[in-house]
């Protein structure tokens, strides 16, 4: 009886989808979605809502509606991880996306489309679990998506939207257990990945996809800074995002970071001055660290750098956006104390850096420099 009811619901839902246009093949609504998302990424929320509501009304039972709901929450309430009520709604919308996609997945006509939304929704939930330090939940979510990942591999050459999920899987299948050894026993049952291939797929996702382009660029920025230490490549993508979405302060923060890491201090500080007018903790913490980094590395104003780094460390960090800036501050202060011959403080700050930072280049520097003075 239960199975018959579920089958009936599935038939009803599928029958309500536009019969002549799947979303990924519906050029008119895809273009509307991209336009709406561009306004969303640029934090023009009223314009975004007006356009995306048109798409949602066309696809009232389709997983795209719920994925768009989740993305709207994510960008309107940055950092979403610090807002438990909104985070709960965000996860609820992603689970609605999964439920709707699973229903249409059973219909061969909609299988490809359903696979895309299943990969996207599960991926966003896994990412949220990671930032909540729920590493086993993140891996569990990835495990759920494994079947759909294998399905999606069939389509990535004919539809570039699938390159994003494939790229993330291939890269993080290798990187995640390296960064979080506690989950290695679980991930050993997953299909092997390939970091080089994953990066290539993410780059192709940026070049060829429409729906996934901005997310691919954002992940390429983070991966190239955090794991690859390829600051020039990261700067390419941060320049693109900041130029296209100048109102997005998260993209501005990542661009300033990239400019500093590439030694382009004048441009970085010019953008940092724009950021200083913001009152949110993410921006305030970031501007202090960026000012301190410039004073330490460009101006050689060690006392000024110490002051700004110390102020930044008094502001609680956000794991998604500013955790690594605490790491930069600890590393900078440790180096300054070494120059000031205060090795006790230097050792303490190097150790604090190692407890906080996940950027591999910061971890490597802290370990190497701590060893020299121990």
N, C-alpha and C positions, 0 to 999 in steps of 0.2 A: 504493500500500500504506500509506504513512504517513498519508495523509488518511483512509483507512478506519479505521485504528487510533484516530486522534483522534476520529473520529465515534463509534466504539464507546465510547470513554471518556466522551464527552459524553453519550451515551444513558444510560450507567450512572450517571453523577453526577446527571443530571436525574431519573432514576427513583428515586434515593435521597432526593430532596427530598419533604417531606410533600405528598401529592397534592392535599389539599383546602385547604391553607393556605400561601400565600406569606408570607414573613416580614412584609413591610410591610402585609399584610392580616390577619395573625395577631394579634388583639388581646391574647390571653392572653400570648403570648411577647413581644409588644411592651411590654406593661405590666411584665413581669418584667425586660426589658432596661432600661427606664427606671428601675425601682427599683434594679437593680444598678448602673447608671451613677451614680445619685444617691449611693449609698454610695461608689463609686469617686471621684467628684469631691470628696466630703467626706473622702477619704483613710481610709475605714473598709474596708481592703482585704480582710480576712477575710470580712466580710459580703457585700461585692461579689462576691468569687470564688465563694462558695457559690451565689448567685443566678444569676450569669452562666454558671456551669458547667451549670446546668439548661438554659439556652437553647442552649448549644453542643452538648449531648448530643442535643437535639431536631433540630438542624441541623448534623450532623457534617461535611457536605461543602459547606455553604453559605458564601458570602463573609462573612456576618455573624459567623461564628465567628472568622475571621482578623482582621477589623476590630476586634472586641472584644479579641482577644489583643494587638493593637497598642496600643489605648487603655490597656489595663492596664499595659503596659510604660511607656508615656509618663508616666503619673501616679504609678507606683510608684517610678520612677527619675528624678525631677526633679533637676537638668536632664539630660535624656536625651542631649543633644548633647555633654556632657562625659564620657560613658561609651561609648567606642567599641564595646565588645562588646555592650552592650544596644542601642545604636543600630543595629548590624548586624542583630540579631534583630528589631527593630522594622520595619526596611525589608523584611526577609524576610517577615514576617507580612503587610505591606501588599501585597507582590508576590504572595503566596499568595491574598490577597483578590482581586486583579486577575485572576489565572489562573482562579480559581473563577467569578468573575463573567463572564469572557469565554466560558466554556463555556456557561453558561445564557443568555447574551445572544443566542445563536444560535436559541434557542427563543422564538417570539413570546409564549408564555404568561408567560415570565419576563423579557422584554426590559426592561420598566419597572424591575423590581426590580434587575436587573443593572446598569442605567444608574446608579442611585443609588449602588451600592457602587463602581463604577468611578470615578465623580466623587469620592467621598470618599477612596478610597485614593490615587488620583493626586494629589489636592489635598494630602494629608498628606505625601506624598513631596516634592512641589514645595516645600512650606513648610520641610521639613527641609533640602532643598538650599539654600534661601535662607539659613537660619541657619548653614549650613556655608560660606557665601560662594561657593557653586557656582552662580553666577547663570545661566550658560548651561544647566546641567543643570536648573535650576528652570524655565527657559523651555521646554526640551526636553520636560520632563514635562508642562507645560501644553499643549504642542503635541499630545502623545499623546492628551490628554483632549478635544481640541477636537471630535471627532466625537461623543463622548458628551455634551458640553455642548449641542450642537445638538439631540440626541435628547431631553435632559432638559428643554429649553425647552418641549417639547410637553406636558409633564406638570405644570409648576409651578403651573398654575391648578387642577388637580384633586388634586394631592398637594403640600402645603406643604413636604415634606422637600426638594424640588428647589429651593426658593427660596434655600437656603444656598449651594449651588454656583453658582447663577446670580448671586447677589449678589456673591460673591467675584470671579467672573470679570468682571462689569461694572465693579466698582470698580478692581481691580488691573490690568485690561487697559489702563486709562488711567494709573493711578498708578505702576505698576512701571517702565515705561520712562522716566517722568519722574524717578524716584528712582535708576534705574540706566541712564543713557544708553547704556552699552556694549551693551545688548541691543536697542536700538531697531531696528536693521536686521533682526532676527529677528522681532520682534513686529509689524512692519508687515504681515506676511502673515496675521495673525490677524483675525478679525472684530472690528470696533470695539466699544468698551465705552462705558459711561455711568456716571460716578461717582455722580451723584444717584440714578439708578435702582438702582444697586448697593446704596447705603445703604438705600433704601426696601425692597429685597428682603431685606436682612439683618434689618431691623427687623420685617418681616412674618414672616420665618423664626423670630425669637424669639417673636413673638406666637402663631403658628399651628402651628409644627412641634412635634414631640415629641422625636424622635431627635436633631435638630440644634440644639435650643434653646440649650443651654449654650454650645456652640461659637460660635453666632451672637452671643450676648451678649459672650463673651470677645473676639471680633473687633471688635465695635462699640466696646468699651472702647479697644482698641489703636488702631483707625482714628481715633476721635474725639480721642484725645490726640496721636497721632503726626502725622497729616496734616491734620485738620480744625480743630485747636486749639479744639474744642468741649468744654471741661472740664465744663460743666453736664450735657451729654448723656452723657458718659462716666461721670460720677458716678451717674447714674440706674442704669446697668447694673452698675457695681461694687457699688453698694448691694444690688442684687438678688442678685448672686452671693455676696457675703460673708454676707448674711443667711441664704441658703439652705444655704451650705456653709461654716460658720464654722471647720471644722477644716482647710480648704484654705489653706495659708500663701501660695500664689501669688496666690489671690484676695484674701487679706488685704493683701498687698503692693500690689496694684493699687488696692485701695480706699483705703489710706493715701495713696498718691500722689495719687489724685483728691481726697481731702479737703484735702490741702495746696494743690493747685492751685486749689481753690475757696475758699481762705482759712479753712477750718474746722480751725484748728490744734489746738484743745483735743481734739477727737474723734480727730484724726490721731495725736497723741502718745500718747493713751490706748491706742490699738490698737498703736502702735509699741512701747510698753512690753511688751505681750504677746509681740511678735515677738523681743524681745531675748534670750529664754531659748533660742532655737534656735541650734545650732552650725554649721549649714551656711553656706557662703560667700554664697549668694544672699541669705539673711536678714541675715547680718552686714553685708554691703555696703549693703543697702537701709536698715537701721536707722540706720547712720551718716549716709547722705545725707539721710534724712528728718529726723534730728535737726539736721543742719547747715542744711537749708533752713528749718526752723522758727526756728533761732537767727538766721539771716540776715534773714529777712523779717518775723518776728513780734517776736522779742526784741531785735533790733538788736545782738546779741552777736557782733560780727564775728570776734573772736579765737576764740570757741567754735566758730563756723561753720567757720573756717579749719581748726581742729584736726580736726573731724569729717570735713570734705571730704578732707583730706590722708590720714587713716586709711583712708577708703573707697577712695581711689585706689591704695592699696597692695594691695588685694584684687583679684585678677584677675576681670574681669567675664565674664558669660555673655551671648552675643549675643542669646539669646531673651528673657532676663528682666532683666538688669542693665546692659547696654551703655549705655543711655540715662541711667542714674544716674551713670555716669562723666561723661557729657556735662553733666548738671546740676551736678556737682561742679566741673568745669573752668570752667563759666560763672560759678558762684557765686564761686569764688576769684578769677577775673579781675575781677569787679565790685568785690570787696573790695579788691584791690590798686589799682584805680583810685581808690577812696575814700582809700586810704592814700598816694596820690601815687607809687606804685611802678609806673610805666607800662611799664617793661621786663618785669617779671613779668606784668603784666596782659596785654600783647600776646602773651607766650608762652602763657599759659593760654587766651586767646581762640583762638589758632591751634590749640592742642591740642584744644579743644572742637570746632572745625570739622572736625578730622580724625576725630573720634569720633562725634559726635552725628548722628542722623538725624531726630529730632523736628524738624519744620519750624519751630516757634516758637522752639526753641533755636538752630537754625541762623540764622534771621533776626535774632534778638537779638544773637548773637555777631558776625555780619557788620556790623550797624548800629553796635554799640558799638565794635568794633575800628576802624571807619572814622573814628569821632569822635576817637580818640586817635592815629591814624597820621599 
